Amino acid sequence: MTYEAEVQFKFDATYTHDYSRGFASHLGDEDFLPEEHYVITAPAADLNCKQYFKLFEKFMLCVGMCPSSIRSGAMSLVFNDMVKEEEQRKVCKEYELTMDEDLEKKYQEFMKRDAEWARLNKSEPKIKGDDSPWDAE
């Protein structure tokens, strides 16, 4: 038994000049195409979730979406009030992100590490007889 599947994204647009706007209303018309038609087709039998998102990203780029808006929209699927915090934290862990509510704790950890590093560097013993010019302070 064979399984075949196909997914399509289709976009159709037409621009009609509006002659009722008066004098010089035709200016800027050369910036518009009178018609646009896009069809993006992909085999869908074995697509995983990330591949579907990549396909949809290409479609949104074709219809004029800004890449940063696309990324923001994708992130809004995870980071919104309707998604449990534990699910958000899983994504944060996967992509090495820090949630705002964890910043203070992370800052304190960095401060503790910096203080320990400074303490270790301050009390570092010098090796007797080590007069190499590369270690001169």
Rosetta blueprint (number, residue, H / E / L):
1 M L
2 T L
3 Y L
4 E L
5 A L
6 E E
7 V E
8 Q E
9 F E
10 K E
11 F E
12 D E
13 A E
14 T E
15 Y L
16 T L
17 H L
18 D L
19 Y H
20 S H
21 R H
22 G L
23 F L
24 A L
25 S L
26 H L
27 L L
28 G L
29 D H
30 E H
31 D H
32 F L
33 L L
34 P L
35 E E
36 E E
37 H E
38 Y E
39 V E
40 I E
41 T E
42 A E
43 P E
44 A L
45 A L
46 D L
47 L L
48 N L
49 C H
50 K H
51 Q H
52 Y H
53 F H
54 K H
55 L H
56 F H
57 E H
58 K H
59 F H
60 M H
61 L H
62 C H
63 V L
64 G L
65 M L
66 C L
67 P H
68 S H
69 S H
70 I H
71 R H
72 S H
73 G H
74 A H
75 M H
76 S H
77 L H
78 V H
79 F L
80 N L
81 D L
82 M L
83 V L
84 K L
85 E H
86 E H
87 E H
88 Q H
89 R H
90 K H
91 V H
92 C H
93 K H
94 E H
95 Y H
96 E L
97 L L
98 T L
99 M L
100 D H
101 E H
102 D H
103 L H
104 E H
105 K H
106 K H
107 Y H
108 Q H
109 E H
110 F H
111 M H
112 K H
113 R H
114 D H
115 A H
116 E H
117 W H
118 A H
119 R H
120 L H
121 N H
122 K H
123 S L
124 E L
125 P L
126 K L
127 I L
128 K L
129 G L
130 D L
131 D L
132 S L
133 P H
134 W H
135 D H
136 A L
137 E L
